[in-house]
Amino acid sequence: MELKMIDTLRRLNKGVALCVGAGLLICAAFVLTDIIMRRFGTSLGGTEEIAGYAMALATSWGMAYTLLEMGHVRIDILRSRADSFKRALFDVFSMTIMTGVIITIAVKAWPVLERSIKNGSTANTPLETPLVWVHLPWFAGWVWFALMSTIVTLCALSLLFKRRHEDTEKFIGAFAEQDTSK
């Protein structure tokens, strides 16, 4: 059941990643258009601001995809020398710590959004972008990552208690140790 749930989450996050990627491509086209227009003495304006927003959104939403594709950096000197049970313990420990950190980030991101809503905040730029337009999807991305991280951690704990140590490595192990010959 746990592995089936992880596969479902992977499919969901691939869809999210495709949407985020499309947004980044649109942003890149916007910036490129602005650069070309500058050669002719005009500009769309605000490309730096919009690109910054796009990067913040791509980061918050992209983290869950990276988690499920085992793309986060880990230092595994001790783990690589351990048997499968100890490796599973290291994996679950690292996921638990990461989940705690991500939940903390999501909780701390809420006041930023709340303040934007309460104050009707706008960017201190010529575009005067209503910051709720940026903060809401940014916050939602961190909540999504926290949710994904929590589910992955609970699945890993379940497999650990069932003594299915090799299965935990399939979705929270170190990428360098995975068989890439498939």
N, C-alpha and C positions, 0 to 999 in steps of 0.2 A: 504494500500500500504506500509506503513512504517513497519508494523509487518512482511509483506512478505519479504521486503528487509532485515530486521534483520535476519530472518530465513535463507535467502540465504547467508548472511555474516557468519552466524554460521556454515553452511555447508562448506563453503570455508575454514574457519579457522580450522575446524576439520581436513580437509585434510592437511593443513599446519602443524597442531599439530602432526598428524601421521607421516609426513615426518621428522619433528624435533625430534620426539621420536625415530624414526628409526635411525636417525643420532646419537642420544645419546646412543642408544644400541650398535651401531657399535663402537663408541668411548669407551664405557665400555668394550666391548670385546677386543679391542686393548690394553687398559690399563691392563686388566686381563691377556692377553697373555704376556705382558711385565713383569708383576709381576711373573708369572710362570717361564718365561725364566730367570729371575734374580736368581731364586733358582738353576739354572744349570750353573751359571756363565756368562751368556750372556744377552744382552738386545736389544730391538728394538731401544731404544733411542727416545727422543722427546715426550714421552707420556704426560709429564706435560704441554708442550707447546700446543700440539694438544687438550688436555682436556680443557685447558683455552680458546682456540678458540671455541671449541664446546659449552662451557658454555655461552660465549658472544653471539654466534649466537642463541642459544636456548632462551636466555633472550630476545633479540630484537624481535625475531619472535614469541615467546610465549606470549608476552604481549597482542596482539590483541585477541588471543584465550581467555586469562584470562579475558579480558574486556567483551567479549560477553557471558562468562559463569558467570559473576558477581563475579569473584574471587578476585578483588582488595579490599584491606582493606579500610573500611570507618568507621568513628566514627559518629554515628547518634543519639546522645542524643536528640537534638532538633527535628530532623526529625520524630522520633518515636512518638512524642507527638502532631504532626500536623495532620490536615485534608488532604484529598487526593490532593487538589490543592496546599497546601503549601509543601507537600512532593514532588510533581512534580516540584515545583519551586526549592527546595533544590537539587533534582536530576539533573535538567537541569543546575543549577549553578555549581554543582560539575563536571559535564561532560564538561561544557564550560571551567572551570579552568584547568581540566586535559588535554583537547584537546590543550589548549594554551601551557601548559608545554611540551607536547609530540611534538608538532610542533616545539617548540624551540629546543628540543633535536635533532630532525631530521635535522633542519637547522644547528645546531652547529656540527653535525656529518659529514656534507658534507666536511668541510675543512680537516678533518682527512683523508678521502678517497682521496680528491683532492691532498693532499700532497704526499700520497703514490703513486698515479699515476704519478705525476709530477717528483718525485725524484726516482722512481723505488725502493722504500724502501723495505728492507728485515729485518726480525727479527734479533736481535742481539743474536742469539743462534746458536748452531751447525747446525740446520736444515736450517738456513737462508731462512725461508719461505718468499716468496714475499707477502708483507703485503696487496697488493691489493686483493689477494685471500681471505683474511679474512675481510678486511674492506668493500669490495663491498657487500657481503651478509649481513654483520652486518648493514651497512647503509640502505640497502633495507628493512631490518626488521623494523628499526625505521620509515622509510617512510611508510611502510605497516601499522604499528600501528597508525601513525598520520592520515593516510587516513581512517582507520577503525573508529578511535575515532571521526573524523570530520563527517563522515556519520552518526554514531550513535547519535551524538549531534544534527545534522540537523533533523534526524527522531524524536528525542525527542522534539525538538522545534516545529516541525510541529504538533505533537500530543498535545502538550501543548496549542498551538493556537487553535486547534480544540476542546479543552476542554475534551480530552480523557485522563484524569489524571491517571486512573487505568492502561491504556495500557502502559504508560511510565514506570510504576513500573515493568512491565513484562521483560524489558530488561535493565533498568538502576537503578532500585530500589535496596534497601539493601537486600542482600541475606538472612540475618537472619529473615527477615519478610516474605519471600516467603513461600508459602504452600509446604511443602516437603512430604505431605502424598500421593501425586499422584503416 
